[in-house]
């Protein structure tokens, strides 16, 4: 199942640990942030001015999806 912008940040990291590298490449250091437990990927990306569609694409590539 592909990673979507509606998915929870922590859930993505738990299911696909390799994606941690992609988050760091995009400057999204919320992996350890409390907000990551309840924010969607889209919410986190928008809060940091990151192109969510590009992030989703790269996360899916890294996860092999």
PQR file of N, CA, C, O and H, with PARSE charges and radii, in Angstrom:
ATOM      1  N   UNK A   1       0.844  -1.179   0.000 -0.4000 1.5000
ATOM      2  CA  UNK A   1       0.000   0.000   0.000 -0.0000 2.0000
ATOM      3  C   UNK A   1       0.892   1.245   0.000  0.5500 1.7000
ATOM      4  O   UNK A   1       1.786   1.372   0.836 -0.5500 1.4000
ATOM      5  N   UNK A   2       0.652   2.135  -0.911 -0.4000 1.5000
ATOM      6  CA  UNK A   2       1.482   3.337  -1.065 -0.0000 2.0000
ATOM      7  C   UNK A   2       1.299   4.300   0.096  0.5500 1.7000
ATOM      8  O   UNK A   2       0.245   4.363   0.729 -0.5500 1.4000
ATOM      9  H   UNK A   2      -0.075   2.032  -1.590  0.4000 1.0000
ATOM     10  N   UNK A   3       2.366   5.048   0.351 -0.4000 1.5000
ATOM     11  CA  UNK A   3       2.334   6.112   1.342 -0.0000 2.0000
ATOM     12  C   UNK A   3       1.554   7.271   0.729  0.5500 1.7000
ATOM     13  O   UNK A   3       1.769   7.648  -0.423 -0.5500 1.4000
ATOM     14  H   UNK A   3       3.223   4.997  -0.163  0.4000 1.0000
ATOM     15  N   UNK A   4       0.641   7.828   1.529 -0.4000 1.5000
ATOM     16  CA  UNK A   4      -0.191   8.943   1.076 -0.0000 2.0000
ATOM     17  C   UNK A   4       0.020  10.137   1.996  0.5500 1.7000
ATOM     18  O   UNK A   4       0.485   9.986   3.126 -0.5500 1.4000
ATOM     19  H   UNK A   4       0.466   7.522   2.465  0.4000 1.0000
ATOM     20  N   UNK A   5      -0.319  11.306   1.512 -0.4000 1.5000
ATOM     21  CA  UNK A   5      -0.124  12.523   2.300 -0.0000 2.0000
ATOM     22  C   UNK A   5      -1.000  12.552   3.551  0.5500 1.7000
ATOM     23  O   UNK A   5      -0.734  13.327   4.470 -0.5500 1.4000
ATOM     24  H   UNK A   5      -0.696  11.429   0.594  0.4000 1.0000
ATOM     25  N   UNK A   6      -2.022  11.735   3.597 -0.4000 1.5000
ATOM     26  CA  UNK A   6      -2.901  11.678   4.759 -0.0000 2.0000
ATOM     27  C   UNK A   6      -2.346  10.775   5.865  0.5500 1.7000
ATOM     28  O   UNK A   6      -2.862  10.775   6.983 -0.5500 1.4000
ATOM     29  H   UNK A   6      -2.238  11.106   2.851  0.4000 1.0000
ATOM     30  N   UNK A   7      -1.300  10.008   5.557 -0.4000 1.5000
ATOM     31  CA  UNK A   7      -0.739   9.065   6.523 -0.0000 2.0000
ATOM     32  C   UNK A   7      -0.013   9.783   7.654  0.5500 1.7000
ATOM     33  O   UNK A   7       0.524  10.876   7.472 -0.5500 1.4000
ATOM     34  H   UNK A   7      -0.881  10.008   4.649  0.4000 1.0000
ATOM     35  N   UNK A   8      -0.006   9.161   8.801 -0.4000 1.5000
ATOM     36  CA  UNK A   8       0.663   9.692   9.986 -0.0000 2.0000
ATOM     37  C   UNK A   8       2.181   9.535   9.859  0.5500 1.7000
ATOM     38  O   UNK A   8       2.669   8.500   9.405 -0.5500 1.4000
ATOM     39  H   UNK A   8      -0.442   8.274   8.949  0.4000 1.0000
ATOM     40  N   UNK A   9       2.911  10.558  10.258 -0.4000 1.5000
ATOM     41  CA  UNK A   9       4.366  10.576  10.129 -0.0000 2.0000
ATOM     42  C   UNK A   9       5.006   9.418  10.896  0.5500 1.7000
ATOM     43  O   UNK A   9       5.839   8.699  10.344 -0.5500 1.4000
ATOM     44  H   UNK A   9       2.515  11.399  10.626  0.4000 1.0000
ATOM     45  N   UNK A  10       4.627   9.233  12.153 -0.4000 1.5000
ATOM     46  CA  UNK A  10       5.214   8.165  12.972 -0.0000 2.0000
ATOM     47  C   UNK A  10       4.896   6.796  12.378  0.5500 1.7000
ATOM     48  O   UNK A  10       5.748   5.908  12.366 -0.5500 1.4000
ATOM     49  H   UNK A  10       3.950   9.817  12.601  0.4000 1.0000
ATOM     50  N   UNK A  11       3.687   6.628  11.894 -0.4000 1.5000
ATOM     51  CA  UNK A  11       3.290   5.353  11.286 -0.0000 2.0000
ATOM     52  C   UNK A  11       4.179   5.036  10.080  0.5500 1.7000
ATOM     53  O   UNK A  11       4.588   3.890   9.894 -0.5500 1.4000
ATOM     54  H   UNK A  11       2.994   7.350  11.904  0.4000 1.0000
ATOM     55  N   UNK A  12       4.476   6.042   9.270 -0.4000 1.5000
ATOM     56  CA  UNK A  12       5.329   5.833   8.094 -0.0000 2.0000
ATOM     57  C   UNK A  12       6.711   5.356   8.535  0.5500 1.7000
ATOM     58  O   UNK A  12       7.242   4.397   7.974 -0.5500 1.4000
ATOM     59  H   UNK A  12       4.144   6.973   9.422  0.4000 1.0000
ATOM     60  N   UNK A  13       7.290   6.012   9.527 -0.4000 1.5000
ATOM     61  CA  UNK A  13       8.621   5.649  10.013 -0.0000 2.0000
ATOM     62  C   UNK A  13       8.618   4.252  10.623  0.5500 1.7000
ATOM     63  O   UNK A  13       9.571   3.494  10.440 -0.5500 1.4000
ATOM     64  H   UNK A  13       6.858   6.791   9.982  0.4000 1.0000
ATOM     65  N   UNK A  14       7.566   3.910  11.339 -0.4000 1.5000
ATOM     66  CA  UNK A  14       7.483   2.581  11.952 -0.0000 2.0000
ATOM     67  C   UNK A  14       7.394   1.490  10.898  0.5500 1.7000
ATOM     68  O   UNK A  14       8.024   0.441  11.036 -0.5500 1.4000
ATOM     69  H   UNK A  14       6.793   4.525  11.488  0.4000 1.0000
ATOM     70  N   UNK A  15       6.625   1.725   9.857 -0.4000 1.5000
ATOM     71  CA  UNK A  15       6.441   0.711   8.813 -0.0000 2.0000
ATOM     72  C   UNK A  15       7.589   0.674   7.817  0.5500 1.7000
ATOM     73  O   UNK A  15       7.911  -0.381   7.272 -0.5500 1.4000
ATOM     74  H   UNK A  15       6.113   2.577   9.746  0.4000 1.0000
ATOM     75  N   UNK A  16       8.208   1.829   7.578 -0.4000 1.5000
ATOM     76  CA  UNK A  16       9.279   1.928   6.585 -0.0000 2.0000
ATOM     77  C   UNK A  16      10.442   2.740   7.165  0.5500 1.7000
ATOM     78  O   UNK A  16      10.598   3.913   6.827 -0.5500 1.4000
ATOM     79  H   UNK A  16       7.947   2.687   8.020  0.4000 1.0000
ATOM     80  N   UNK A  17      11.256   2.135   8.026 -0.4000 1.5000
ATOM     81  CA  UNK A  17      12.363   2.866   8.663 -0.0000 2.0000
ATOM     82  C   UNK A  17      13.320   3.525   7.672  0.5500 1.7000
ATOM     83  O   UNK A  17      13.938   4.536   8.006 -0.5500 1.4000
ATOM     84  H   UNK A  17      11.129   1.182   8.301  0.4000 1.0000
ATOM     85  N   UNK A  18      13.457   2.984   6.477 -0.4000 1.5000
ATOM     86  CA  UNK A  18      14.336   3.567   5.457 -0.0000 2.0000
ATOM     87  C   UNK A  18      13.885   4.985   5.095  0.5500 1.7000
ATOM     88  O   UNK A  18      14.689   5.790   4.627 -0.5500 1.4000
ATOM     89  H   UNK A  18      12.955   2.163   6.206  0.4000 1.0000
ATOM     90  N   UNK A  19      12.618   5.287   5.309 -0.4000 1.5000
ATOM     91  CA  UNK A  19      12.078   6.604   4.963 -0.0000 2.0000
ATOM     92  C   UNK A  19      12.629   7.711   5.852  0.5500 1.7000
ATOM     93  O   UNK A  19      12.512   8.890   5.517 -0.5500 1.4000
ATOM     94  H   UNK A  19      11.965   4.632   5.690  0.4000 1.0000
ATOM     95  N   UNK A  20      13.221   7.348   6.967 -0.4000 1.5000
ATOM     96  CA  UNK A  20      13.826   8.343   7.853 -0.0000 2.0000
ATOM     97  C   UNK A  20      14.834   9.201   7.080  0.5500 1.7000
ATOM     98  O   UNK A  20      14.919  10.411   7.287 -0.5500 1.4000
ATOM     99  H   UNK A  20      13.317   6.391   7.240  0.4000 1.0000
ATOM    100  N   UNK A  21      15.585   8.566   6.198 -0.4000 1.5000
ATOM    101  CA  UNK A  21      16.582   9.283   5.387 -0.0000 2.0000
ATOM    102  C   UNK A  21      15.925  10.324   4.483  0.5500 1.7000
ATOM    103  O   UNK A  21      16.448  11.426   4.314 -0.5500 1.4000
ATOM    104  H   UNK A  21      15.516   7.583   6.030  0.4000 1.0000
ATOM    105  N   UNK A  22      14.786   9.973   3.909 -0.4000 1.5000
ATOM    106  CA  UNK A  22      14.072  10.900   3.018 -0.0000 2.0000
ATOM    107  C   UNK A  22      13.566  12.102   3.817  0.5500 1.7000
ATOM    108  O   UNK A  22      13.674  13.242   3.366 -0.5500 1.4000
ATOM    109  H   UNK A  22      14.362   9.078   4.046  0.4000 1.0000
ATOM    110  N   UNK A  23      13.020  11.845   4.994 -0.4000 1.5000
ATOM    111  CA  UNK A  23      12.565  12.956   5.839 -0.0000 2.0000
ATOM    112  C   UNK A  23      13.718  13.921   6.108  0.5500 1.7000
ATOM    113  O   UNK A  23      13.542  15.137   6.040 -0.5500 1.4000
ATOM    114  H   UNK A  23      12.933  10.918   5.360  0.4000 1.0000
ATOM    115  N   UNK A  24      14.885  13.382   6.410 -0.4000 1.5000
ATOM    116  CA  UNK A  24      16.044  14.224   6.716 -0.0000 2.0000
ATOM    117  C   UNK A  24      16.506  14.986   5.471  0.5500 1.7000
ATOM    118  O   UNK A  24      16.890  16.151   5.575 -0.5500 1.4000
ATOM    119  H   UNK A  24      15.028  12.394   6.465  0.4000 1.0000
ATOM    120  N   UNK A  25      16.475  14.348   4.298 -0.4000 1.5000
ATOM    121  CA  UNK A  25      16.869  15.009   3.053 -0.0000 2.0000
ATOM    122  C   UNK A  25      15.973  16.211   2.758  0.5500 1.7000
ATOM    123  O   UNK A  25      16.424  17.214   2.206 -0.5500 1.4000
ATOM    124  H   UNK A  25      16.164  13.402   4.214  0.4000 1.0000
ATOM    125  N   UNK A  26      14.719  16.098   3.125 -0.4000 1.5000
ATOM    126  CA  UNK A  26      13.765  17.180   2.872 -0.0000 2.0000
ATOM    127  C   UNK A  26      13.769  18.218   3.997  0.5500 1.7000
ATOM    128  O   UNK A  26      13.033  19.203   3.946 -0.5500 1.4000
ATOM    129  H   UNK A  26      14.352  15.283   3.574  0.4000 1.0000
ATOM    130  N   UNK A  27      14.602  17.988   5.009 -0.4000 1.5000
ATOM    131  CA  UNK A  27      14.668  18.930   6.115 -0.0000 2.0000
ATOM    132  C   UNK A  27      13.500  18.824   7.071  0.5500 1.7000
ATOM    133  O   UNK A  27      13.195  19.765   7.805 -0.5500 1.4000
ATOM    134  H   UNK A  27      15.200  17.188   5.051  0.4000 1.0000
ATOM    135  N   UNK A  28      12.848  17.675   7.058 -0.4000 1.5000
ATOM    136  CA  UNK A  28      11.701  17.458   7.935 -0.0000 2.0000
ATOM    137  C   UNK A  28      12.174  16.652   9.138  0.5500 1.7000
ATOM    138  O   UNK A  28      12.151  15.422   9.130 -0.5500 1.4000
ATOM    139  H   UNK A  28      13.096  16.911   6.462  0.4000 1.0000
ATOM    140  N   UNK A  29      12.597  17.362  10.159 -0.4000 1.5000
ATOM    141  CA  UNK A  29      13.148  16.697  11.327 -0.0000 2.0000
ATOM    142  C   UNK A  29      12.108  16.367  12.376  0.5500 1.7000
ATOM    143  O   UNK A  29      12.452  16.180  13.543 -0.5500 1.4000
ATOM    144  H   UNK A  29      12.616  18.362  10.166  0.4000 1.0000
ATOM    145  N   UNK A  30      10.852  16.292  11.991 -0.4000 1.5000
ATOM    146  CA  UNK A  30       9.799  16.036  12.982 -0.0000 2.0000
ATOM    147  C   UNK A  30       9.707  14.595  13.425  0.5500 1.7000
ATOM    148  O   UNK A  30       8.803  14.237  14.180 -0.5500 1.4000
ATOM    149  H   UNK A  30      10.573  16.445  11.043  0.4000 1.0000
ATOM    150  N   UNK A  31      10.606  13.778  12.980 -0.4000 1.5000
ATOM    151  CA  UNK A  31      10.527  12.362  13.316 -0.0000 2.0000
ATOM    152  C   UNK A  31      10.434  12.167  14.825  0.5500 1.7000
ATOM    153  O   UNK A  31       9.648  11.340  15.289 -0.5500 1.4000
ATOM    154  H   UNK A  31      11.340  14.069  12.366  0.4000 1.0000
ATOM    155  N   UNK A  32      11.211  12.903  15.589 -0.4000 1.5000
ATOM    156  CA  UNK A  32      11.183  12.777  17.040 -0.0000 2.0000
ATOM    157  C   UNK A  32      10.282  13.789  17.722  0.5500 1.7000
ATOM    158  O   UNK A  32      10.192  13.812  18.950 -0.5500 1.4000
ATOM    159  H   UNK A  32      11.849  13.574  15.213  0.4000 1.0000
ATOM    160  N   UNK A  33       9.629  14.608  16.955 -0.4000 1.5000
ATOM    161  CA  UNK A  33       8.771  15.665  17.487 -0.0000 2.0000
ATOM    162  C   UNK A  33       7.449  15.086  17.993  0.5500 1.7000
ATOM    163  O   UNK A  33       6.903  14.149  17.411 -0.5500 1.4000
ATOM    164  H   UNK A  33       9.703  14.589  15.957  0.4000 1.0000
ATOM    165  N   UNK A  34       6.953  15.657  19.076 -0.4000 1.5000
ATOM    166  CA  UNK A  34       5.674  15.208  19.632 -0.0000 2.0000
ATOM    167  C   UNK A  34       4.547  15.330  18.605  0.5500 1.7000
ATOM    168  O   UNK A  34       3.672  14.467  18.541 -0.5500 1.4000
ATOM    169  H   UNK A  34       7.397  16.418  19.549  0.4000 1.0000
ATOM    170  N   UNK A  35       4.564  16.394  17.805 -0.4000 1.5000
ATOM    171  CA  UNK A  35       3.506  16.627  16.823 -0.0000 2.0000
ATOM    172  C   UNK A  35       3.425  15.498  15.800  0.5500 1.7000
ATOM    173  O   UNK A  35       2.353  15.238  15.253 -0.5500 1.4000
ATOM    174  H   UNK A  35       5.275  17.095  17.857  0.4000 1.0000
ATOM    175  N   UNK A  36       4.540  14.829  15.536 -0.4000 1.5000
ATOM    176  CA  UNK A  36       4.559  13.750  14.539 -0.0000 2.0000
ATOM    177  C   UNK A  36       3.643  12.604  14.924  0.5500 1.7000
ATOM    178  O   UNK A  36       3.252  11.806  14.071 -0.5500 1.4000
ATOM    179  H   UNK A  36       5.411  15.041  15.980  0.4000 1.0000
ATOM    180  N   UNK A  37       3.299  12.514  16.195 -0.4000 1.5000
ATOM    181  CA  UNK A  37       2.426  11.424  16.647 -0.0000 2.0000
ATOM    182  C   UNK A  37       0.975  11.622  16.205  0.5500 1.7000
ATOM    183  O   UNK A  37       0.213  10.660  16.116 -0.5500 1.4000
ATOM    184  H   UNK A  37       3.616  13.162  16.888  0.4000 1.0000
ATOM    185  N   UNK A  38       0.600  12.858  15.932 -0.4000 1.5000
ATOM    186  CA  UNK A  38      -0.787  13.087  15.528 -0.0000 2.0000
ATOM    187  C   UNK A  38      -0.926  13.818  14.191  0.5500 1.7000
ATOM    188  O   UNK A  38      -2.033  13.931  13.666 -0.5500 1.4000
ATOM    189  H   UNK A  38       1.219  13.640  16.005  0.4000 1.0000
ATOM    190  N   UNK A  39       0.182  14.313  13.636 -0.4000 1.5000
ATOM    191  CA  UNK A  39       0.109  15.024  12.359 -0.0000 2.0000
ATOM    192  C   UNK A  39       0.168  14.077  11.172  0.5500 1.7000
ATOM    193  O   UNK A  39       0.804  13.024  11.214 -0.5500 1.4000
ATOM    194  H   UNK A  39       1.082  14.221  14.062  0.4000 1.0000
ATOM    195  N   UNK A  40      -0.515  14.485  10.117 -0.4000 1.5000
ATOM    196  CA  UNK A  40      -0.383  13.757   8.854 -0.0000 2.0000
ATOM    197  C   UNK A  40       0.885  14.246   8.160  0.5500 1.7000
ATOM    198  O   UNK A  40       1.444  15.283   8.516 -0.5500 1.4000
ATOM    199  H   UNK A  40      -1.033  15.340  10.083  0.4000 1.0000
ATOM    200  N   UNK A  41       1.317  13.497   7.187 -0.4000 1.5000
ATOM    201  CA  UNK A  41       2.476  13.872   6.389 -0.0000 2.0000
ATOM    202  C   UNK A  41       2.249  15.251   5.771  0.5500 1.7000
ATOM    203  O   UNK A  41       3.151  16.089   5.758 -0.5500 1.4000
ATOM    204  H   UNK A  41       0.863  12.654   6.898  0.4000 1.0000
ATOM    205  N   UNK A  42       1.062  15.475   5.269 -0.4000 1.5000
ATOM    206  CA  UNK A  42       0.741  16.763   4.644 -0.0000 2.0000
ATOM    207  C   UNK A  42       0.836  17.912   5.649  0.5500 1.7000
ATOM    208  O   UNK A  42       1.392  18.963   5.330 -0.5500 1.4000
ATOM    209  H   UNK A  42       0.329  14.794   5.279  0.4000 1.0000
ATOM    210  N   UNK A  43       0.309  17.729   6.841 -0.4000 1.5000
ATOM    211  CA  UNK A  43       0.366  18.778   7.855 -0.0000 2.0000
ATOM    212  C   UNK A  43       1.807  19.110   8.219  0.5500 1.7000
ATOM    213  O   UNK A  43       2.169  20.282   8.329 -0.5500 1.4000
ATOM    214  H   UNK A  43      -0.143  16.875   7.101  0.4000 1.0000
ATOM    215  N   UNK A  44       2.624  18.087   8.403 -0.4000 1.5000
ATOM    216  CA  UNK A  44       4.031  18.307   8.737 -0.0000 2.0000
ATOM    217  C   UNK A  44       4.775  19.015   7.626  0.5500 1.7000
ATOM    218  O   UNK A  44       5.555  19.932   7.880 -0.5500 1.4000
ATOM    219  H   UNK A  44       2.330  17.136   8.314  0.4000 1.0000
ATOM    220  N   UNK A  45       4.536  18.593   6.397 -0.4000 1.5000
ATOM    221  CA  UNK A  45       5.205  19.200   5.243 -0.0000 2.0000
ATOM    222  C   UNK A  45       4.800  20.665   5.095  0.5500 1.7000
ATOM    223  O   UNK A  45       5.653  21.526   4.881 -0.5500 1.4000
ATOM    224  H   UNK A  45       3.902  17.848   6.191  0.4000 1.0000
ATOM    225  N   UNK A  46       3.525  20.946   5.206 -0.4000 1.5000
ATOM    226  CA  UNK A  46       3.051  22.322   5.064 -0.0000 2.0000
ATOM    227  C   UNK A  46       3.604  23.220   6.167  0.5500 1.7000
ATOM    228  O   UNK A  46       3.914  24.386   5.921 -0.5500 1.4000
ATOM    229  H   UNK A  46       2.832  20.246   5.380  0.4000 1.0000
ATOM    230  N   UNK A  47       3.728  22.692   7.365 -0.4000 1.5000
ATOM    231  CA  UNK A  47       4.252  23.469   8.487 -0.0000 2.0000
ATOM    232  C   UNK A  47       5.713  23.864   8.267  0.5500 1.7000
ATOM    233  O   UNK A  47       6.199  24.836   8.845 -0.5500 1.4000
ATOM    234  H   UNK A  47       3.476  21.746   7.566  0.4000 1.0000
ATOM    235  N   UNK A  48       6.409  23.089   7.419 -0.4000 1.5000
ATOM    236  CA  UNK A  48       7.826  23.347   7.169 -0.0000 2.0000
ATOM    237  C   UNK A  48       8.097  23.847   5.752  0.5500 1.7000
ATOM    238  O   UNK A  48       9.252  23.952   5.340 -0.5500 1.4000
ATOM    239  H   UNK A  48       6.015  22.299   6.950  0.4000 1.0000
ATOM    240  N   UNK A  49       7.030  24.158   5.003 -0.4000 1.5000
ATOM    241  CA  UNK A  49       7.189  24.695   3.652 -0.0000 2.0000
ATOM    242  C   UNK A  49       7.761  23.702   2.655  0.5500 1.7000
ATOM    243  O   UNK A  49       8.510  24.074   1.752 -0.5500 1.4000
ATOM    244  H   UNK A  49       6.092  24.072   5.338  0.4000 1.0000
ATOM    245  N   UNK A  50       7.404  22.439   2.824 -0.4000 1.5000
ATOM    246  CA  UNK A  50       7.922  21.368   1.965 -0.0000 2.0000
ATOM    247  C   UNK A  50       6.845  20.943   0.969  0.5500 1.7000
ATOM    248  O   UNK A  50       5.668  20.849   1.319 -0.5500 1.4000
ATOM    249  H   UNK A  50       6.795  22.136   3.558  0.4000 1.0000
ATOM    250  N   UNK A  51       7.250  20.689  -0.260 -0.4000 1.5000
ATOM    251  CA  UNK A  51       6.348  20.205  -1.309 -0.0000 2.0000
ATOM    252  C   UNK A  51       5.916  18.782  -0.953  0.5500 1.7000
ATOM    253  O   UNK A  51       6.694  17.837  -1.084 -0.5500 1.4000
ATOM    254  H   UNK A  51       8.206  20.765  -0.545  0.4000 1.0000
ATOM    255  N   UNK A  52       4.683  18.642  -0.508 -0.4000 1.5000
ATOM    256  CA  UNK A  52       4.198  17.346  -0.025 -0.0000 2.0000
ATOM    257  C   UNK A  52       4.159  16.290  -1.134  0.5500 1.7000
ATOM    258  O   UNK A  52       4.424  15.115  -0.878 -0.5500 1.4000
ATOM    259  H   UNK A  52       4.051  19.409  -0.402  0.4000 1.0000
ATOM    260  N   UNK A  53       3.834  16.696  -2.353 -0.4000 1.5000
ATOM    261  CA  UNK A  53       3.766  15.726  -3.443 -0.0000 2.0000
ATOM    262  C   UNK A  53       5.146  15.157  -3.769  0.5500 1.7000
ATOM    263  O   UNK A  53       5.286  13.960  -4.022 -0.5500 1.4000
ATOM    264  H   UNK A  53       3.619  17.650  -2.561  0.4000 1.0000
ATOM    265  N   UNK A  54       6.157  16.013  -3.761 -0.4000 1.5000
ATOM    266  CA  UNK A  54       7.530  15.549  -3.996 -0.0000 2.0000
ATOM    267  C   UNK A  54       7.978  14.638  -2.861  0.5500 1.7000
ATOM    268  O   UNK A  54       8.639  13.627  -3.098 -0.5500 1.4000
ATOM    269  H   UNK A  54       6.044  16.985  -3.556  0.4000 1.0000
ATOM    270  N   UNK A  55       7.622  14.990  -1.638 -0.4000 1.5000
ATOM    271  CA  UNK A  55       7.975  14.176  -0.478 -0.0000 2.0000
ATOM    272  C   UNK A  55       7.328  12.801  -0.556  0.5500 1.7000
ATOM    273  O   UNK A  55       7.989  11.789  -0.319 -0.5500 1.4000
ATOM    274  H   UNK A  55       7.085  15.812  -1.446  0.4000 1.0000
ATOM    275  N   UNK A  56       6.051  12.758  -0.883 -0.4000 1.5000
ATOM    276  CA  UNK A  56       5.339  11.476  -1.011 -0.0000 2.0000
ATOM    277  C   UNK A  56       5.989  10.609  -2.086  0.5500 1.7000
ATOM    278  O   UNK A  56       6.171   9.407  -1.890 -0.5500 1.4000
ATOM    279  H   UNK A  56       5.515  13.579  -1.075  0.4000 1.0000
ATOM    280  N   UNK A  57       6.336  11.207  -3.204 -0.4000 1.5000
ATOM    281  CA  UNK A  57       6.977  10.469  -4.295 -0.0000 2.0000
ATOM    282  C   UNK A  57       8.282   9.842  -3.821  0.5500 1.7000
ATOM    283  O   UNK A  57       8.527   8.661  -4.067 -0.5500 1.4000
ATOM    284  H   UNK A  57       6.189  12.183  -3.363  0.4000 1.0000
ATOM    285  N   UNK A  58       9.113  10.615  -3.149 -0.4000 1.5000
ATOM    286  CA  UNK A  58      10.408  10.112  -2.683 -0.0000 2.0000
ATOM    287  C   UNK A  58      10.257   9.080  -1.572  0.5500 1.7000
ATOM    288  O   UNK A  58      11.030   8.124  -1.513 -0.5500 1.4000
ATOM    289  H   UNK A  58       8.914  11.575  -2.948  0.4000 1.0000
ATOM    290  N   UNK A  59       9.282   9.256  -0.695 -0.4000 1.5000
ATOM    291  CA  UNK A  59       9.035   8.266   0.353 -0.0000 2.0000
ATOM    292  C   UNK A  59       8.626   6.933  -0.244  0.5500 1.7000
ATOM    293  O   UNK A  59       9.092   5.882   0.196 -0.5500 1.4000
ATOM    294  H   UNK A  59       8.654  10.033  -0.742  0.4000 1.0000
ATOM    295  N   UNK A  60       7.758   6.971  -1.244 -0.4000 1.5000
ATOM    296  CA  UNK A  60       7.322   5.732  -1.895 -0.0000 2.0000
ATOM    297  C   UNK A  60       8.467   5.049  -2.624  0.5500 1.7000
ATOM    298  O   UNK A  60       8.558   3.821  -2.622 -0.5500 1.4000
ATOM    299  H   UNK A  60       7.379   7.825  -1.601  0.4000 1.0000
ATOM    300  N   UNK A  61       9.346   5.834  -3.250 -0.4000 1.5000
ATOM    301  CA  UNK A  61      10.529   5.251  -3.918 -0.0000 2.0000
ATOM    302  C   UNK A  61      11.405   4.558  -2.893  0.5500 1.7000
ATOM    303  O   UNK A  61      11.822   3.417  -3.094 -0.5500 1.4000
ATOM    304  H   UNK A  61       9.271   6.831  -3.251  0.4000 1.0000
ATOM    305  N   UNK A  62      11.687   5.247  -1.789 -0.4000 1.5000
ATOM    306  CA  UNK A  62      12.568   4.685  -0.754 -0.0000 2.0000
ATOM    307  C   UNK A  62      11.972   3.409  -0.156  0.5500 1.7000
ATOM    308  O   UNK A  62      12.697   2.462   0.152 -0.5500 1.4000
ATOM    309  H   UNK A  62      11.348   6.174  -1.626  0.4000 1.0000
ATOM    310  N   UNK A  63      10.659   3.392   0.002 -0.4000 1.5000
ATOM    311  CA  UNK A  63       9.988   2.234   0.604 -0.0000 2.0000
ATOM    312  C   UNK A  63       9.768   1.106  -0.414  0.5500 1.7000
ATOM    313  O   UNK A  63       9.312   0.019  -0.057 -0.5500 1.4000
ATOM    314  H   UNK A  63      10.071   4.161  -0.249  0.4000 1.0000
ATOM    315  N   UNK A  64      10.092   1.374  -1.668 -0.4000 1.5000
ATOM    316  CA  UNK A  64       9.910   0.360  -2.695 -0.0000 2.0000
ATOM    317  C   UNK A  64       8.454   0.114  -3.049  0.5500 1.7000
ATOM    318  O   UNK A  64       8.065  -1.000  -3.398 -0.5500 1.4000
ATOM    319  H   UNK A  64      10.462   2.257  -1.957  0.4000 1.0000
ATOM    320  N   UNK A  65       7.662   1.161  -2.955 -0.4000 1.5000
ATOM    321  CA  UNK A  65       6.229   1.025  -3.231 -0.0000 2.0000
ATOM    322  C   UNK A  65       5.843   1.655  -4.553  0.5500 1.7000
ATOM    323  O   UNK A  65       4.672   1.626  -4.932 -0.5500 1.4000
ATOM    324  H   UNK A  65       7.978   2.066  -2.671  0.4000 1.0000
TER
END
